[in-house]
Amino acid sequence: MPDYHSGIASAGVKDAINGRYGDVIFATDSGISVHAENGTWYSVNARHPKETAYGLLAPLENMVTAVALDAKGHLWIGYPNGLQIGDGKGYRAIQDLDFLKNLNVNCIERWGDEMWIATGRAGLHCCHDDDWTWYKPAGPEGLGCHTVVSMAVDAASDALVIGSENEGIRVLRNRTGEVRFERVTYRDDTLRGVSEVRVDPFGGVYLFNRTMVLHYAPDTGVTEVLGAGDLSAFPVTINDVAATPEGMLYIASDNGIYGWNSSAVALHITSGDGIRANVVKKLFVDGDGRCWFVVAGNVGYIPPRTERATLDLSAVPVPTPDATETPLPPAPVETPEESAGLFDGVWAFFEGLIGAASVG
């Protein structure tokens, strides 16, 4: 049995959210892992249920595709075969086509006291006080999207912004009254090639694909933030973005992590600076301002820019899987002396780049 108390269950991170108790909750392909406020870890999967701060949790399966907290702080967990909803003590499973028209949960988003769930190619579902509504891809509300892959709420305008696999971006401006999804356009572009949506703490949301990042606010529309060519003179691919409360936009790419300061690259972190690999898959900024990153076989974080402490860019320990489970990529092992030298080098690297422009 892997040691699920020293690190994250797997580097196959599918989703991450801030928890209720200063913790960070990760959905992975080997279960749910929680990084507690005190820096300790615990993990739960189908083979190893556990009593948690969110109730007794026995996951439906090891692969977890999405996590979210509802307005009461109860945990919602999505899987390829259904949904679990917590009540503070236990969980009930939703594996009925009367509730979900497709059981493969793509993503979950809380909007006020409603929970919005995207599944398979079945459009969107909304749950409000246990009342379920299905919004068909070709329904009269104008969703127009089969496979919804990302959602984010613009807190400034209280609008739900929806990204689809290949049918563009939609916005729902009103949680009360008639539901009407509107297509988001940029100039004459319907944004069919843009699928990902991430929140901007200063209002609006970021939209992105592999080659560009845009900003959208319902009141002002879409503006261009950057193209992949602004990050590097050599071609790079954008994999994810995450905005910090300090105004830094981190960009995960196949050439490390770039930090964008609204007009230029302010920093560039690569495998040589401690993130173990140049291809960065996912980013997530938690409630403490740490930017978590995911690379093949490893998970780590960049501390807040204002923190004058040694940067911890080493990988979170990833347990060795059971022989019967799908093997994970081996995590590199480093000695304490190597770690100390690594951290010192990364801190020096940051000090040299803070406030200066850098092109990777």
N, C-alpha and C positions, 0 to 999 in steps of 0.2 A: 504493500500500500504506500503510495507516495506521501511525503510529509507535507500536508496541506496547511501547516502552521508557520512555515518560514518564508513563504513567498506565494506568488500567484500560481494558480493551477496550470495555466498554459499561456504561452505567448500568442495563441490564436484568439486575440481579443476582437469581439464583434461589436461591443457597445460599452459605454461607461457613463455613469451618472454620479452626481453628488448624493450621498445618503442623508439620513435625518440627523446623524450623531457625529458630524464632522468626519465621516468616513467616505470612502470612494468605493463604489460597487462596479465590478467588471463582469460583463457577460463574455464567456470564453467558450471554445469548443470542447472544454473539459469540465464545464460547470460554472458556478458563480464564485468569484473571489472577492473578498472585502478587505480593503486596507483601512484599518481602524485609525481613529484619531491619534492613538498613542504609538502608531507606527507598526503594530503587529498585524499579522494576516490570519484569515481563516477562509476555507473554501468548502463548498458543498456541491456534490453532484449526485447523480442517480444512484450510484453505489454507496455513497457516504452521506446520508441525510444528517441534519444537525439542527439543534435548537439554536436559533440566532436572535439577534436583537429585533428581527422582523418576523419572529414567530418560528414554529417548527417547520423546517423547509426540507421537503423531499422532492427534488426536481423530477420532472417528467422524463428527461433524458439528459445526457451529458452535454449535448450541443445546445447552447443558449444563444439566441439570435438578438434579443433585445431586452432591456430592462427600463423601468420607469417607476416613479412614485406618484400616487394619486394625491388628491387634495388633502386626504386624511393621513398621508405619510405611509400608506400601505404599498407594498411592493407588487408590481405587475411584471411577469416574466414571460417572454415569448420564446417559442421553440419551433422547429420545423413541423411539429405535429400538434400544436395547440398553444394554449395560454394558461398561465396560473395567476390567480388573483388572491392576494393576501388580505387577511382581516385583522392582523395583529397577533393572532394566535396560530392559525394554520392557513391552508391554501385550498382553494377549490379550482378544479381543472375545467377549462372550457375547451372541449373537443367535440363540439356539436355543430353541425352545419346550419342549425337554426340560428346560431349566434355569429359564427364566423363562416363565411362562404368559401373560404380556403383556409386550411389550418396552418399553413406555412407563414409564420409571422415575420414580416420584413422589418418593421420598426413600430415604436409606440411613442406617443407624445401626449403629455398632459396640457390641456388648455383650459384654465380656470378649474371648474369642477367636472370637466368632461375628460374622458380618455379616448384618444384617437388611435386606431390600430390599422395598419396596412398589412394585407396578407396576399401572398402569391400574386396572381394577375387579377385579383378580385376587387381592386379599388380600395375603398376606405370603409371602416366601421367606426361608429361613435357610440360610446357607452356613457350614459348619464343617469345616475341613481338606479343602476341595473336595468335601464331601458336601452335597448340596443337598436341602432339604426344603421342600415347598410346603404352606402352611396355607390351605386353601380358606375362602372367606367363610362357607360353611355347613357347614364340616367338623366332625368330632366334638370338636375341641379347643375349640370355642366362640368362635372369633374373631368371628363375626357382623358383620364389616365388609367391604364390597366395596372401597371406595376409601379406602385409608389415606393421609393427607396429611402427617402429622407423627409423629415419634417422639423420645423422650428417655429417657435412663437416669437414674434416681434413684440416685446413688452411695451415699446413706446406707443404702438398703435393698436395693441391687442388684436393682432391678426395672425392667422395660421398660414404659414407658407409651406408649400408642398412641392417636393421634387420627384419627378417620375423618371423611369429608366430611359425612355426615348420619346416622351410626349410632352416635354417641356415642364414649365413651372406654373403652379396655380396658387392663388391666394384666396382665402376665405376671411373676409373682413369682420363678420358679425357672428357672434355666438348665439344671438337671440333673433327670433323672427325667421324670415325665409332664408334658407340656405342657398347661396349662389356662389359657385366657384368662378373666379375670373382668371383668364389667361394673362400671364406676365410676359411682356414683350420688351425688347431692347432695340430702339430704332425700328427697323422693319423685320427684326429677327424674332421668331417665336420661341427661341431658346430650346429647341428640341434636342440639341446636343449638350445641354446642361442639366445635370441630375441631382447634384448635391447641395444641401442647404445647411448652413450653420449659423448660430445666433451671434449677433454683435452686441456686446454689453452696453454700447453707446446708442443703441437703437438701430432698427433695421436688421437685415440678415445678409450673410455672405452667400453668394451662389458661385459654384465653380465646377469646372471639369478638368481634364488633364492638361489643358493649355492656357486657361485664363481664370481669373477671379473677378467677380462682379459684386457690387453692393446694391441691395434693393431695399427701399422703404416704400410702403404703400402711398405715402403722400408725395414723394419726390420721384419715384420710379427707379430705373436701373442706371447705375453709373459704373464705368470701368475702373477697377482698382489696379490690376497689373496683368501682364501676360507672362508666359514662361520665359520669354526672351528678356524680360526685365530682371530676372533672377540670375541669369548666367549667360555668358557669351556662347556657351555650348548648350545644345538641346537638353532640357530637363522635362520630366513629367511630374505634374502636380497630383499628389495622392490624397491629401487632406489639408484642412486649414483649421486653426483655432485662435480665437482672439482673447487677449488678456485684459483685465481691468485697467492696466496701465497704458493701453493703446497699442501694444505690440501685436502684430498679426504673425503667428507662426505658420509656416508652410512646410508640410511634409512632401518630400520629393524623392526621386530615385538618385539624388545627389545630396542627401542629408537634409537638414532642417535649416530653412532660411527664416530670418526675422525681418519683417517689413515694418517700417516706422511711418507709414502713410505716404512716403514719396520715394523711398530708396531702401535698398538692403542695408540693414544695420548690423547684422551678424549672420554668420554661416557656420553651422556645426556639422562635421562629417565624422566618419568612423574613426579617423585619427584623433578626434577630440573626445572620444569616450562613448559614442552611441553604438559601437560594435559593428554597425553595417551602414552603408550609404542609402540603401533602399528603406525609407521610412514609410510604414503603411498607414498608421493612424496617429492622431493627436487628440488630447483632451485636457482642457484647463479646468482644474478642480476649484473648490471653494476657497482654498488657501492660496490660489494663484500659481500652483505648480502646473507645469505643462508636461503631462505624461506622453510618452512616445512608445511606439511599438515597431520593432524591427524583427527580422526572422530569428526566432529563438530567444528573444530578450524583450524585456519591458523595463523602462526606467523613467525618470522625470528630470526636467529642468526646474530648479527652484525659482521663485519669483525674482524678477530683475532687481528689486529693491533689497533683497536679502543679502547681507554681507557675510555670507558663510561659505564654506567649501561647497562647491557644486557637486551634487551626487548624481552623476550620469552613469553609474554602474548599473548592470542589469539587476532587476528583482529576481531572486532565486526562482527557478522553474523546476518543479519536482520531476524526477524520472518517472515515466508512466508505468503502470502495470504491464506485464508481458502481454496481457490480453487486450490492452488498449492500443490505439494507433500511436506509434512512436512519434515523439516530438523531435525537432532538430536539436542536436546537442548544444548546450550552453557553454560558452568558453569559461574556463576557470582562471581566476587571477589570484595571486598571492597578496597579502596585506601590503607588502612593499610596492608591488605593481599598482595596486589601487591608489596608494598615497601619491605616487608619482603621477598617475593618470589625473587625479583630481586637481593637483597643483597645476598641471599643464593646462587643464580646461579653464581653471580660474584665471590664469594669466592670459589665456586666449580671450576670455570675455572682457577682462579689464582693458585689453588693447583695442577691443572693438566697440565698446559702449560709447555711444555718441558719435561714432564714425561710420561712414558708408563703406561697404565691402561688396565686391562682386565675386561670386563663387566661380 
